[in-house]
């Protein structure tokens, strides 16, 4: 028998399985309301699409430098000055194939196989699954709703031999955030104890209760972001990392060999995204209205314990009073009322059977229709 490596023997990304099932029902003629996938219901901003057309008409679209085109790296650096009042050198910006590409190369550069990286549970599943494939051990911190599903210094102080910590604020799946003071406390602990802080800031720009704090203020932190969420460019597969000096050349070598470069068209189009904030803020206003609608309607449908939704476009609901099998519960929801949602097991292998995640990134009519179906279903 020809060998198959165990590296690919990792859990599936359940939300993608749910999306496939929802799409199959849609192709069969069912009217499906999508609350499963964390992707904006809007297309890329008009300025981005115009820039892409211009590039297609006028550019050869060959390879770029592995770290990204200089103009885009400089524009991302300016974004930190404009959004956070933080000076970041363009030399420390690395353009990547989405935030996933940033996490992959940063992890390979910063950690060895066998290292242990802590992250909150629940959390974005692809990170822990990628770590497993790389031979890095994900250490899940069983956070609670009272802790806003965020890691704390107290969690870290109880763990030996931790090489890294992932902080995601606003977080997927819960939409909760760490305050600037909490981030500073975590960063200080990590620096003192030789732990590499990785700050996933992909949902920055989509906040409702407090401003987002960036870890780019800390010299030894890795900051990961993307054009996918706030900038509404999921399918363009472009993100970036802000890296400390000691990781720049290792990451560059990895990018050269793994990817050569990020798609040139996406890079040229992304340059225009920073001039589209009026359109992007209008998108966030839609998310805010969808959030308010669901916070009002979900309790009427029996979803009474909801995580605080500080940002992003998710509501993480405790469904333990309704079921002890969120996978079956979400499957029945899809089959019986055509509402697709993601079972919590995608985000928390231990306790996720008692939770479900609802994305409210869709249009206002779609989210309102989903809320009405859920209320009628639970009555």
C-alpha positions as CSV (number, residue, x, y, z in Angstrom):
1,X,0.0,0.0,0.0
2,X,1.3,3.5,-0.9
3,X,1.8,5.7,2.1
4,X,-0.6,8.5,3.0
5,X,0.8,11.0,5.4
6,X,-1.0,11.6,8.7
7,X,-0.5,15.4,8.4
8,X,-3.8,15.7,6.5
9,X,-5.6,13.6,9.1
10,X,-7.0,16.7,10.9
11,X,-10.6,17.6,11.7
12,X,-12.6,19.1,8.9
13,X,-13.6,22.8,9.0
14,X,-17.2,22.1,9.9
15,X,-18.6,25.4,8.7
16,X,-17.5,24.5,5.2
17,X,-19.3,21.2,5.5
18,X,-22.4,23.1,6.6
19,X,-22.1,25.5,3.7
20,X,-21.8,22.5,1.2
21,X,-25.0,21.0,2.7
22,X,-26.8,24.3,2.5
23,X,-25.6,24.8,-1.1
24,X,-26.8,21.3,-2.1
25,X,-30.3,22.1,-0.7
26,X,-30.3,25.4,-2.5
27,X,-29.4,23.7,-5.8
28,X,-32.4,21.3,-5.2
29,X,-34.7,24.3,-5.0
30,X,-34.9,25.1,-1.3
31,X,-34.7,28.7,-0.2
32,X,-31.8,28.8,2.2
33,X,-30.9,31.7,4.5
34,X,-27.2,31.6,5.2
35,X,-26.0,32.3,8.7
36,X,-23.2,29.7,8.7
37,X,-20.3,31.3,6.9
38,X,-18.4,34.3,8.2
39,X,-18.3,36.2,5.0
40,X,-19.7,39.7,4.2
41,X,-22.9,39.6,2.2
42,X,-21.5,42.5,0.1
43,X,-19.0,42.4,-2.8
44,X,-15.7,44.2,-2.7
45,X,-16.0,48.0,-2.7
46,X,-16.6,49.7,-6.0
47,X,-13.2,51.3,-6.0
48,X,-11.5,47.9,-5.6
49,X,-13.4,46.5,-8.5
50,X,-12.6,49.5,-10.7
51,X,-8.9,49.2,-9.7
52,X,-9.0,45.5,-10.7
53,X,-10.5,46.3,-14.1
54,X,-7.8,48.9,-14.6
55,X,-5.1,46.5,-13.7
56,X,-6.4,43.8,-16.0
57,X,-6.4,46.3,-18.9
58,X,-3.0,47.9,-18.2
59,X,-0.8,45.5,-16.3
60,X,1.1,42.4,-17.3
61,X,0.3,40.9,-13.8
62,X,3.6,39.0,-13.4
63,X,5.2,38.0,-10.1
64,X,5.8,40.5,-7.4
65,X,8.3,40.6,-4.6
66,X,7.6,37.8,-2.1
67,X,6.8,40.3,0.6
68,X,4.3,42.2,-1.5
69,X,4.4,45.2,-3.8
70,X,6.1,48.1,-2.0
71,X,3.1,50.5,-2.6
72,X,0.7,48.1,-0.8
73,X,3.1,47.5,2.1
74,X,3.5,51.3,2.5
75,X,-0.3,51.8,2.4
76,X,-0.9,49.2,5.0
77,X,1.7,50.9,7.2
78,X,-0.2,54.2,6.8
79,X,-3.4,52.4,7.8
80,X,-1.9,51.8,11.2
81,X,-1.1,55.5,11.6
82,X,-4.6,56.5,10.4
83,X,-6.6,53.9,12.4
84,X,-4.6,53.5,15.5
85,X,-2.2,56.4,15.7
86,X,0.6,53.9,15.6
87,X,3.8,54.2,13.6
88,X,4.5,50.9,11.8
89,X,7.3,50.6,9.3
90,X,6.4,49.3,5.8
91,X,9.5,47.1,6.1
92,X,7.7,45.1,8.8
93,X,4.6,44.6,6.7
94,X,4.3,41.3,4.8
95,X,1.5,40.7,2.3
96,X,0.1,37.2,2.4
97,X,-2.5,34.9,0.8
98,X,-5.2,35.7,3.3
99,X,-4.8,35.7,7.1
100,X,-4.4,31.9,6.8
101,X,-1.2,32.3,4.7
102,X,0.0,34.8,7.3
103,X,-0.6,32.4,10.1
104,X,1.1,29.5,8.3
105,X,4.3,31.3,7.4
106,X,4.5,33.1,10.8
107,X,4.0,29.9,12.7
108,X,6.7,28.1,10.6
109,X,9.1,30.9,11.2
110,X,8.4,31.4,14.9
111,X,7.8,27.8,16.2
112,X,9.3,24.4,16.1
113,X,7.4,21.1,15.8
114,X,6.5,20.1,19.4
115,X,6.1,23.7,20.6
116,X,2.9,24.5,22.5
117,X,0.6,27.4,21.5
118,X,-2.2,28.5,23.8
119,X,-5.5,29.8,22.5
120,X,-9.0,30.3,23.9
121,X,-11.6,27.7,23.4
122,X,-13.9,28.4,21.6
123,X,-11.8,29.8,18.8
124,X,-11.3,29.8,15.1
125,X,-10.8,26.1,14.2
126,X,-8.5,26.4,11.3
127,X,-5.7,27.7,13.5
128,X,-5.6,24.7,15.8
129,X,-6.0,22.4,12.9
130,X,-3.1,24.0,11.0
131,X,-1.0,23.8,14.1
132,X,-1.7,20.1,14.4
133,X,-0.7,19.6,10.7
134,X,2.5,21.5,11.4
135,X,3.3,19.4,14.5
136,X,2.7,22.2,16.8
137,X,0.5,21.4,19.9
138,X,-2.6,23.7,20.3
139,X,-3.3,24.2,24.0
140,X,-7.0,25.0,24.5
141,X,-7.9,27.4,27.3
142,X,-11.5,26.6,28.4
143,X,-12.8,30.1,28.6
144,X,-16.3,31.0,29.8
145,X,-19.0,33.5,28.8
146,X,-18.2,35.4,32.0
147,X,-14.6,35.7,30.7
148,X,-16.0,36.9,27.4
149,X,-14.4,33.7,25.9
150,X,-11.0,35.5,26.0
151,X,-7.7,34.3,27.4
152,X,-6.4,35.8,30.6
153,X,-3.1,36.1,32.4
154,X,-4.5,33.7,35.0
155,X,-5.0,31.1,32.3
156,X,-1.5,31.4,31.1
157,X,0.0,31.4,34.6
158,X,-1.3,27.8,35.1
159,X,0.4,26.5,31.9
160,X,4.0,25.2,31.6
161,X,6.2,25.5,28.5
162,X,4.0,27.7,26.4
163,X,5.8,29.1,23.3
164,X,3.0,31.2,21.9
165,X,-0.4,32.7,22.6
166,X,-3.1,33.6,20.0
167,X,-5.4,36.4,20.9
168,X,-8.4,37.1,18.5
169,X,-10.3,40.3,19.2
170,X,-13.0,40.6,18.1
171,X,-13.2,36.9,18.3
172,X,-14.6,34.2,16.0
173,X,-17.1,32.7,17.1
174,X,-18.2,34.9,20.0
175,X,-17.7,38.4,18.8
176,X,-16.1,39.4,22.1
177,X,-13.1,41.7,22.5
178,X,-10.2,42.3,24.9
179,X,-9.8,45.9,26.1
180,X,-6.6,47.8,25.5
181,X,-5.7,47.2,29.2
182,X,-6.3,43.5,28.9
183,X,-4.2,43.3,25.7
184,X,-1.4,45.2,27.4
185,X,-1.5,42.8,30.4
186,X,-1.3,39.7,28.1
187,X,1.5,41.3,26.0
188,X,3.5,42.1,29.1
189,X,3.1,38.6,30.5
190,X,4.1,37.1,27.1
191,X,7.2,39.4,26.9
192,X,8.3,38.6,30.4
193,X,7.9,34.8,30.0
194,X,9.3,34.5,26.4
195,X,6.0,33.7,24.8
196,X,5.3,34.9,21.3
197,X,2.1,36.8,21.1
198,X,0.0,36.4,17.9
199,X,-2.8,38.9,17.6
200,X,-5.5,38.0,15.0
201,X,-7.0,41.3,14.1
202,X,-9.0,40.2,11.1
203,X,-12.3,41.7,12.4
204,X,-10.9,45.1,13.2
205,X,-13.1,47.8,11.7
206,X,-16.2,45.9,12.7
207,X,-16.8,46.9,16.3
208,X,-19.8,48.0,18.2
209,X,-19.0,48.6,21.9
210,X,-15.4,49.6,22.1
211,X,-12.5,50.5,19.9
212,X,-10.2,47.7,18.9
213,X,-6.6,47.7,20.2
214,X,-3.8,46.6,18.0
215,X,-0.8,44.5,19.2
216,X,1.3,46.3,16.6
217,X,2.5,48.5,19.5
218,X,4.5,45.6,20.9
219,X,7.8,45.0,19.2
220,X,7.9,41.2,19.5
221,X,4.3,40.5,18.6
222,X,3.0,39.0,15.4
223,X,-0.1,40.8,14.1
224,X,-2.3,39.1,11.5
225,X,-5.0,40.9,9.5
226,X,-6.8,40.5,6.2
227,X,-8.9,42.3,3.5
228,X,-11.6,39.6,3.9
229,X,-13.9,40.9,6.6
230,X,-14.0,44.7,7.0
231,X,-12.8,45.3,3.5
232,X,-15.3,42.7,2.1
233,X,-12.7,40.9,-0.1
234,X,-13.0,37.3,1.0
235,X,-12.5,35.6,-2.4
236,X,-9.5,37.8,-3.3
237,X,-7.5,35.9,-0.8
238,X,-5.2,38.7,0.4
239,X,-4.1,39.5,3.9
240,X,-1.0,40.8,5.8
241,X,1.1,40.4,8.8
242,X,3.1,42.9,10.9
243,X,6.2,41.1,11.9
244,X,9.0,41.7,14.4
245,X,12.5,42.2,12.8
246,X,13.7,38.7,13.8
247,X,11.0,37.0,11.7
248,X,11.2,39.1,8.5
249,X,13.9,37.3,6.6
250,X,12.7,33.8,7.7
251,X,9.2,34.6,6.6
252,X,10.4,36.1,3.3
253,X,12.3,32.8,2.5
254,X,9.2,30.8,3.3
255,X,7.0,33.0,1.1
256,X,9.5,32.7,-1.8
257,X,9.4,29.0,-1.7
258,X,5.8,28.3,-0.7
259,X,3.9,31.0,-2.7
260,X,6.4,33.0,-4.8
261,X,4.0,35.9,-4.3
262,X,0.4,36.8,-3.6
263,X,-1.8,37.2,-6.7
264,X,-0.8,40.5,-8.3
265,X,-4.3,41.4,-9.3
266,X,-5.5,41.2,-5.6
267,X,-2.6,43.3,-4.4
268,X,-3.2,46.1,-6.9
269,X,-7.0,46.0,-6.2
270,X,-6.4,46.1,-2.4
271,X,-4.5,49.3,-2.8
272,X,-7.8,51.0,-3.6
273,X,-9.6,49.5,-0.5
274,X,-8.2,52.1,1.8
275,X,-10.0,54.8,-0.2
276,X,-13.4,53.1,0.2
277,X,-14.1,53.7,3.9
278,X,-17.4,55.4,3.4
279,X,-18.8,52.3,1.6
280,X,-17.2,50.1,4.2
281,X,-18.6,52.0,7.2
282,X,-22.0,51.7,5.5
283,X,-21.5,47.9,5.5
284,X,-20.7,48.0,9.3
285,X,-23.9,50.0,9.8
286,X,-25.8,47.1,8.3
287,X,-24.0,44.6,10.6
288,X,-24.9,46.8,13.5
289,X,-28.6,46.8,12.6
290,X,-28.5,43.0,12.1
291,X,-26.9,42.6,15.4
292,X,-29.6,44.6,17.2
293,X,-32.3,42.6,15.4
294,X,-30.9,39.3,16.4
295,X,-30.2,40.3,20.0
296,X,-33.9,41.2,20.2
297,X,-35.2,38.2,18.3
298,X,-33.0,35.2,19.3
299,X,-34.2,35.2,22.9
300,X,-37.8,35.0,21.6
301,X,-36.7,31.9,19.7
302,X,-35.4,30.3,22.9
303,X,-31.7,31.3,22.5
304,X,-31.6,33.1,25.8
305,X,-27.8,33.0,26.7
306,X,-25.8,34.9,24.1
307,X,-22.2,36.0,24.3
308,X,-21.6,39.7,24.4
309,X,-21.3,40.9,20.8
310,X,-18.6,43.6,20.9
311,X,-17.6,43.2,17.3
312,X,-17.3,40.9,14.2
313,X,-20.6,39.6,12.8
314,X,-21.3,36.6,14.9
315,X,-23.6,35.6,17.8
316,X,-22.5,32.6,19.9
317,X,-25.6,31.1,21.5
318,X,-25.7,28.7,24.4
319,X,-28.3,26.1,23.2
320,X,-27.9,23.7,26.1
321,X,-31.5,24.3,27.2
322,X,-32.7,23.2,23.7
323,X,-30.2,20.3,22.9
324,X,-27.1,18.5,23.9
325,X,-26.1,17.9,20.3
326,X,-25.6,21.1,18.4
327,X,-24.6,19.3,15.2
328,X,-27.9,17.5,15.0
329,X,-29.7,20.7,16.1
330,X,-28.1,22.7,13.3
331,X,-28.8,20.0,10.8
332,X,-32.5,20.0,11.7
333,X,-32.6,23.8,11.5
334,X,-31.3,23.5,8.0
335,X,-33.7,20.7,7.0
336,X,-36.8,22.0,8.6
337,X,-36.7,25.8,8.1
338,X,-33.8,26.4,5.7
339,X,-31.6,28.4,8.1
340,X,-27.9,27.4,8.0
341,X,-25.9,27.9,11.2
342,X,-22.7,26.4,12.5
343,X,-22.5,24.0,15.4
344,X,-20.3,25.0,18.3
345,X,-18.1,21.8,17.9
346,X,-16.3,23.6,15.1
347,X,-14.9,26.1,17.7
348,X,-14.8,24.1,20.9
349,X,-14.2,20.3,20.7
350,X,-15.1,19.8,24.4
351,X,-18.2,21.9,25.0
352,X,-19.3,23.0,21.5
353,X,-22.1,20.5,21.5
354,X,-24.0,23.0,23.7
355,X,-23.4,26.1,21.4
356,X,-24.3,27.3,17.9
357,X,-22.9,30.3,16.0
358,X,-25.1,32.6,13.9
359,X,-23.4,34.9,11.4
360,X,-25.2,38.2,10.7
361,X,-23.0,39.3,7.8
362,X,-25.8,39.0,5.3
363,X,-28.3,41.5,4.1
364,X,-30.9,43.0,6.4
365,X,-33.8,41.3,4.7
366,X,-32.1,37.9,4.9
367,X,-31.3,38.2,8.6
368,X,-34.8,39.5,9.3
369,X,-36.3,36.5,7.5
370,X,-34.0,34.1,9.3
371,X,-35.1,35.6,12.7
372,X,-38.7,35.2,11.8
373,X,-38.2,31.5,10.8
374,X,-36.4,30.8,14.0
375,X,-39.1,32.3,16.2
376,X,-41.8,30.4,14.3
377,X,-39.8,27.2,14.5
378,X,-39.3,27.4,18.3
379,X,-42.9,28.2,19.2
